[in-house]
Amino acid sequence: MTSLFTSEDNESLLPPPSSRNIMNTNSRDIPISSFPNIEPNVPNDILVPGQFEYINNNHEREMYVNAWQAITLTENWDFVKADIESFMWSENPKIDIISSKMSELGYHGHSGSSFGFIMRKMQYIARNGEKNFKEEYLKSR
C-alpha cells in the first residue's frame, strides 16, 4: 500500500514540543484541560488521520471513518486515487471489495448516491491528503 503522507506531513501532525512529554501517558487519563487551546468538539490543529474528528455531525463522521477504514484494510488507496468515471456504476471488483468491507465494518446506510459521494471524498483525500481535505471541509462550513 502506498503511503498518503510524507515525513513532512507526519511531522506536522505531532503536537508542539512542549506537550510531547504527555505522549507516553494513556490519553484517556488526561483531562482535556491538560491540552492547551483544545476544547471538546471544536476543530483544532491536531489531525489524526482517518478519524475525521473535525466533522461534528456524528452520522457524517461515521461515513467518513468507515470508508477510510474499508479502503485502508482492503489496501485500495491506489485504486481510489486513479481516474474512475463512476464509483456508483463501476463494475470493477475492487468497488465490491470496498463496499463489502464497509458493511463488514458495520455501516449499512449507503444508497448508490451516498456511496458515490463518500468515495469521491476519499478520492480527494487520496490525491490531496487529509490535511488539505480538512482545510477545504472547514472552509465550506
N, C-alpha and C positions, 0 to 999 in steps of 0.2 A: 504494500500500500504506500502511496506517495504521501509525504507529509504536507499538510496545508500551511505549515508555519516555518519561517526561517528562524535561525537562532536569534536574530534581532527582534523578531516578533515575540519570541518566548521571553526574552529579557524584559520587554516592555510589559509583560503580564505579571511580573513579580511586584510585590508590594515595595514601598520605599524602604531603603536600607535600615532606617530607624525602627521599622516594625517587623523586620525579618526574624528577630530573635524569638518571636512567638510562634514561628512556623513549626517548631518541634513539639508543640503542645496540641492536645486534642481540641480542635476548634469548637466543638460542641460545649466545652467547658469554659470558653472565653466569652464574657458578656459583650454584646455588640458595642457597648460604650468604650471598650478597650481599643477599638479600631478608630483612628482619627478620621473625622469627616464622613463617616458611613452611618447612615440611618437605615433601619429596616425598610424594605420595599421601595427604596429610592435608587435609581440607576447611579452607578459610580464608575470610577476609572478601573476597577478590577474586573477583568474578563476571565471567566472560567470557561474555556472552550466547550461548546456543546450543552451548556446549562441554561443559556438564554435568560439569566436572572434579571436582565433589564426589561423583559417583557412582563408587564404587570397582570395581564389577563391570563388566568390560570389555564383555561382551555386552549388558548392560542399557544402559550408556552409549552403545554403538553404535546401539541402537534409538532412543534419545532424540535423538542428534545427527542421525541420518538423517531422522527425522520433522521435526525443526526445519528442516533444510536443504530438504527437499522442500516444506514449506509456504511457506517463505520464497521459494524460487526460483519457485514457481508463483503467488506473490502471493495466497495464500488464507487469510491470518490472519483477515480479517474473516469469511469463511465459517466457519472453525473456531470462532470466538468465538460465533457465533449459536447459538440453541437448535436442536439436532439430536437427533432422537429416537434414532437409531441410526447410528453410523458403519459398523457391520458389515453392516447390511441396507439401507442407503440406496441409492437408485437415482440420486442426484444425480450428474451427470457430474463434478463437482469432486472427488468421492471417488476416481473412477477416475484423474483427473489427478494427484492427490497420490500415490496408490498406484503409478502408473506411474513417477512421479519417484523414489519410494523405490527401486524396482527399478533404475531407470537409474543411481542413485547407488550401487548395489551391495548393497543389503540385500534379501535374498530369503527371510528366515526367518520371515515373519509367517503365523500362522494367522488365521482370522477373529477369534478371541478376542484374540490379541495385538495385532492391528491396532486393534480397538475400544479396547483398554486404552491403547495409546500415544496414540491420538487423543484420548481423554478427558483424558489428562495434558497434551497440547498445548492442549486447550480450556481447562483450568485456567490454564495459563500465559498464554494469550491474554486471559483475563478478569482475572487477578490479577497477572501479571508473574512473571518467573523468580525474582526475589528472594524473593517470598512462597512460590513453589514450593520453592525450595531450603530455606527455613526449615522448611516442613512435611515435606519429604522427610527432612531430617536428624533431625527430632524423631521420626520413625517408625522410625529405625534403632536 
